[in-house]
Amino acid sequence: MLEALVRAHPGLKPVIEAGVSVVIDGEVLSGGLHRPVSPDNEVYLMQRIKGG
C-alpha cells in the first residue's frame, strides 16, 4: 500500500521514509505492513513523533 501511495504521490516519499504508523479501521498495525485493504477500509498514516 505504501509503495503504491509513493508512486501516485512522490512528494510523500520523504515523510514515509522518515517513519509512519499505519492505522486501518482504528487498529494500529504493528509488525509487518502486509495487510490487504479494501475500498471500505478507513486508512490513516500518522507521522512518527520523535522527542526526548
C-alpha positions as CSV (number, residue, x, y, z in Angstrom):
1,M,0.0,0.0,0.0
2,L,2.7,2.5,0.9
3,E,4.7,1.8,-2.3
4,A,1.6,2.4,-4.4
5,L,1.0,5.6,-2.5
6,V,4.5,6.9,-3.1
7,R,4.2,6.0,-6.8
8,A,1.0,8.0,-7.0
9,H,2.3,10.9,-4.8
10,P,6.1,11.1,-5.0
11,G,6.2,14.1,-2.6
12,L,5.2,11.8,0.3
13,K,8.3,9.6,-0.1
14,P,10.5,11.6,2.5
15,V,7.7,11.5,5.0
16,I,7.1,7.8,4.7
17,E,10.8,7.1,4.7
18,A,11.1,9.1,8.0
19,G,8.6,6.7,9.5
20,V,4.8,6.5,9.7
21,S,2.4,4.5,11.7
22,V,-0.4,2.9,9.8
23,V,-3.9,2.7,11.2
24,I,-6.6,0.7,9.5
25,D,-10.2,0.9,10.8
26,G,-8.9,2.2,14.2
27,E,-6.3,-0.6,14.6
28,V,-2.6,0.5,14.7
29,L,-0.6,-2.0,12.7
30,S,2.4,-3.5,14.4
31,G,5.0,-5.7,12.7
32,G,4.6,-6.2,9.0
33,L,2.6,-3.8,6.9
34,H,1.4,-6.6,4.5
35,R,-2.3,-6.4,5.2
36,P,-4.8,-6.3,2.4
37,V,-7.1,-3.2,2.3
38,S,-10.4,-2.7,0.6
39,P,-12.2,0.4,-0.6
40,D,-14.3,0.2,2.6
41,N,-11.4,0.4,5.0
42,E,-10.5,3.7,6.7
43,V,-6.7,4.1,6.5
44,Y,-4.7,6.8,8.3
45,L,-1.0,7.5,8.2
46,M,0.5,9.2,11.2
47,Q,4.0,10.7,11.1
48,R,6.1,9.3,13.9
49,I,6.9,11.9,16.5
50,K,10.5,12.0,17.8
51,G,11.5,13.6,21.0
52,G,13.4,13.3,24.1
